[in-house]
């Protein structure tokens, strides 16, 4: 999928570090975390109504047990957060890592 199409759908810019990840890896299962491929990103975010419940954020994956992995738009290397799909409230976000790049380097520690 075209990154511009994703950004157009969300009316936001994807984080640079996440774009770099998509261009080299484009999703997969890492340490029991499913990171969505660019082809699935819009559909998964529609399913979880991310635009409605957490505007300015994108769900990039999940743990298969009801926990969404979230990044904030328009940042170069944003922190990575987890939130229950049933909540999707930024008040309930839990920090996974201080940046997407360091999360990748940690082996996607969750």
N, C-alpha and C positions, 0 to 999 in steps of 0.2 A: 504494500500500500504506500502511497505517496505521503510523505510527511506533511506537505502543504495541505493535502486534503484533510488530514487529522487536525491540523491547526485551524483550518477553516471551519470544521465542524464545531470545535470548542471555542472558536473566536479568541484563541490564546496561543502564545508561543510555547512549544514544548521546551523543557530545560535542555540546554546544550549537552550536558553530560548524558542525558537520557537519549537524545538524538544519536550521539556517538555510539551508545550501546545498541540501539536499534539497527544502525547501519552496519555494525560488525557482528551482532549476535541475533537480533530480532526474536527475542523470546526463548522460552524453554523452561525446564524445571531445574532449579538450583537450590540445593539444601532444603528440599521439600516445599519450595515456593514456586508456584507457576507464575512466570512473568509472561504476560500476553504478547503475542506477535503483533506487529503493526497491522496485520490484516484483521485481527480480532479486537483491537483496542476500542474502536468506536462501538461495536456491538456489545462488548462487556460493560462499557460505561453506560450505554443505554439501558442495559438490563438492570444495573444497580442504581440507575437514576442519579449518577454522580453530578451531572450539571445542575440538577434541581436541588439536591441536598447539600452539596459541597462545591458551590461555584468557585472557580479559580483553582480547582484541584483536579487531578486525573488519577483514576485507579489504574495502576500499571500491572497488578497481579493480585494473587490471593494465596492463602495457605491451604485451600481445599477444606477448611473447617470453619468458614464463615468470617475470616479476617481479611480485609482488603489492605493492599499495600498502596500508599498514596504519595504523590509528589505534587508540589505547588508549581503552577505554571509561571512562566516569565522569569525564571531564575537560571543561573548558569549551572550551579551544582547544589541543588536543594537538599535539605534534610529528608530522610525517608521516615514515613510514619505508618503505623498500623491502626486500623479501626474496625470495629465489628460492623459487618454489612447491615445489621439490624439498626445501627445507630447512625452512622455516616455523619456524625456531628463533630465538628472540629474540636469541641470541648472534650471529646472522648479520645482524641488522637493520642497515641503513645509513640514516643520517639524510638525508632529502631537504630538509626545511625545519623550522625551529624551531616553527612553528605552522601549523595548517590555513589560517587566515585569510591569513597572509603568503604561503603557497603559492599560494592563489587569486590574490592580488595580483601575484605574480610571473608570472602566466600559466601556472601549473602547470609551472614549470621542473623538468626531470628530468635 
